[in-house]
Amino acid sequence: MKILAIDTATPASSVAVGEGDNLLAMNLRVDRTGHLSFLTPAIDMCFDQVGWTPRDIDAVAVDVGPGPYTGLRIGIAAAQAVAASLGVPIIPVGSLTALAWRAATGRRRIWPVVDMRRNQVATQAFMPVPGGVVTDGPAQVVSVSEFQALLSSDGIETLVVGDVAAVGDGFLRGVQRAKQGRPRYPTADVILEIANLRVQSGEYSSVDEVRPRYMREPDAVIRWTEFREEGIWPGSETQ
């Protein structure tokens, strides 16, 4: 099966195409605000590299987060547009899963982190198993100090991967049995690898079923109560 994979959940935007277990082409750029300008040219470049047209695609895989809002919306909207226009299914993959998947070595419990800003990170515990990882707890958004407490209370050796820079320099000093590893960001080649396995198990989603996994309220919140008090409301008359 020929799959197009898209990842814009973090500052590392990436696109990959592959068939079966083979990664055939990939483009990546790290730019916190450059997801939109990167995506279409990157997809076109991957197609050119392998000699495909969009009609050759059998499925689209996309990182559905968690991650910052703008990047997630751009990647998921692009995946939905491609899948809808071609009539092919979507395979959603979580960014925490992608980070843990790439880091799965040894027996350490894996704690991937995605910077959610506001001094918060998204994280979830995973355990390595033959052929991948399994979750070992719920996904959650926590403050940096809460995350440090999670690690300190963990009773086994742990590996922290992802955007560790978001939690600050020297974060792991004093945390017993924990060490830092790679990758820093999820990437489309890993999304592609996970999607290929899910395809074999028949784990598809329709275009309408795919939603961003924000895990918290937006940074910008409309203060509807203040609008009502000031008479600024759809249908109201202002002088």
Buried (B, 14 or more C-beta within 10 A) or exposed (E): EBBBBBBBBBBBBBBBBBBEEEBBBBBBBEEEEBBBEBBEEBBEEBBEEEEBEEEBBEBBBBBBBBBBBBBBBBBBBBBBEBBBEBEBBBBBBBBBBBBBBBBBEEEBBBBBBBBBEEEBBBBBBBBBEEEBBEBEEEBBBBBBEEBBEBBEEBEEEBBBBBBBEBBEEEBBEEBEBBEEBEBBBBBBBBBBBBBBBBBEEEEBBEBEEBEBBBBEEEEEEEEEEEEEEEEEEEEEEEE
